[in-house]
Amino acid sequence: MNIEPCQSIHRLGIDGYQRPKKTYTDTLQSTDAIEKKLEGYVEIPEDDVDNLAEGSFIRYIKLDTKTGKERFVTGGVLLRVNPEYLLIKGKDNGTFSAQRYAYDNRGKKIFSTRFFKLLNNEEKLKMKLFEMQKKANSIIEELENTIEKQALEIDELKNLIRKYRKKLKE
């Protein structure tokens, strides 16, 4: 990942960041807002999070341990994946950690953060191709079933014609 010389990365929380009472993220907690913000993103299965490429744009849903509710976070650019957290560069080059798991007071894992990755054009095309192939296979299967039914009907009609011809010859 290239960082332009004039940009500096700073760790939020260490360099005096003061969280406002209501953040932009606080306004995005409705289902409609979350769905809109996740357009063009695909959820990454938990087992695949370690394979995320640095530089990917990530959004996520974590457990807010204070409220016990899920919370959507707009995320940022992935800098590094660690076993317990993802290091993300957000707005104004501030970095922060997205915890991969939430634990109870006894250290038992109670929640796995859901990560979403912005699809690049190639990935979007691959997904579109996959969906088109699924649809084409479904249509082919439907047509094969129709052909099979019509073949049975044709056989039945041929048998009827044979019977009638036989009766006419008698």
N, C-alpha and C positions, 0 to 999 in steps of 0.2 A: 504494500500500500504506500503510495507516494504522498508525502505531506509537503505542501509548498513552503519554502523558506520563511515567508512572512507569517505563516500560521504557527501558532504554538498550541500544544495540547496541554490541558490542565485538568487536574482531577477535581471533579465536583465534590464539595463537602470538605476538602482539604484546603482549598484556596479561598475560603470565606463565602462560598455560595449560600445565600439566604433564600430558602424556599418560600415563595409567596403563599398567602393563606389559600388562594384558589389558583391552581395552575391550569394551563391549557389542557393537559391530560385529564384533569378533574372534569372538564366539560364534555369528555368523550366516552362516558361510561354507559351510555344507553346502547341497547342492542343495535338500533339503526345506525348510530354513529360508528360503532365498532365495525359493523358489516361494511359500511362505506369506506372506512380507513383500511380495511383488509382486501379491498378490490385489487386484483392483480397480484395478490400474495397467495402462497400455498403453505399449509401447515406442515411442519417438519416432524416426522415421527420421532419420538424420544430417542430411539436407537440411532438415528441419523444426525443428531445434533452435533456429535463430535466431528462429522464430516463436512460441516458447513465451511464454505470458503471465506477466508478473510476478504473484506471488502463488500460482502453481501449486505444488503439493507435488511434489517431485522426489526420486527415488531413482536410483541409478546403479551401473554396474559399470565399474570402471576397471582399468588395468593397474598392478599393484604393481611398480614398477621395481626394487625391491630383490630380490623373489623371482621376478619374471618371470611371475607368475600373475595371473589375474583376481581382483579383490576387490570384493565387494558392499559398498555404503555406503548407510545408511538415508537420508541426505540431509536435506532440510528444505524451507523455503519459498524459492522463487526470487525473488531481489531484482533481478538484472540478468544479461543475456546479453552476453558479449563474444566476439570472434572466437576467443580462445584458452581461455576459461574461463567458468564460470557462477558468479556470486556467490550464495551460499546462506546463509540464516539458519537456524541449527539450534537445538538445545536451549539454553535459558537466554539466547536472543537473541545467541548467539555467531555470528559470520559466518565463512565460510571459502570458499575457491575450489575448484570441481571442475574440474580441467583437462579440456579437451575432447579432447586428444590426448596420446599419449606418443611421445617421440622417442628415437632411438638416439644414441650419442655423436657421430655425424656430423651430427645435426640432421634425419635422415630420419624421417618420420612412420611409426611402427610399429604404432600402435593408436589407434582412435577409441573414446572412452568411450561406453557404451550408456546412454542416459538413459530413464527411465520416469516417466510423469506419472500422478498420481492422477486418475481420471475423476470428474467431477462428475455429479450425477444426470441432467442433460440429456444428457451424453455417453454415460452408461450406457444411457439409454433409446434413444438413436440407434443405439448398437451392437446392442442387443437387437432393435430394429426391423429393422436391416439383416440380422441373422441370421435373423429370422423371414421376411423377404422372400426371402432365399436359399433357405430351406427350402420356402417356398410355391412359388417358381419351379421348384424341383426336383420337387416333387409334381405341379405342372401339366405339366411336361415328361414325367414318367412316365405321367400320365393321357393325354396327347396321343398318346404312343407306343402305349398300350393301345388307344385309340380307333382309331388307324390300323391296327393289327393286326386288330382286330375288323371294321373296314370291309372289309379284304381277305378275311377269312374269310366275311363276309356275301356279298361278290361271288362267291366260289368256291361257296358254298352255292346262291346264285341260279342260277349256271351249271349246277350239278348238277340242280337242280329243273327247269330248262328242258330239259336233256337227257332226264331221266326222263319229263317230260310229252310230249316229242317222241316218245320210244320208245313211250309208252302210246297215242298217237294213231296210230301206224303199225300 
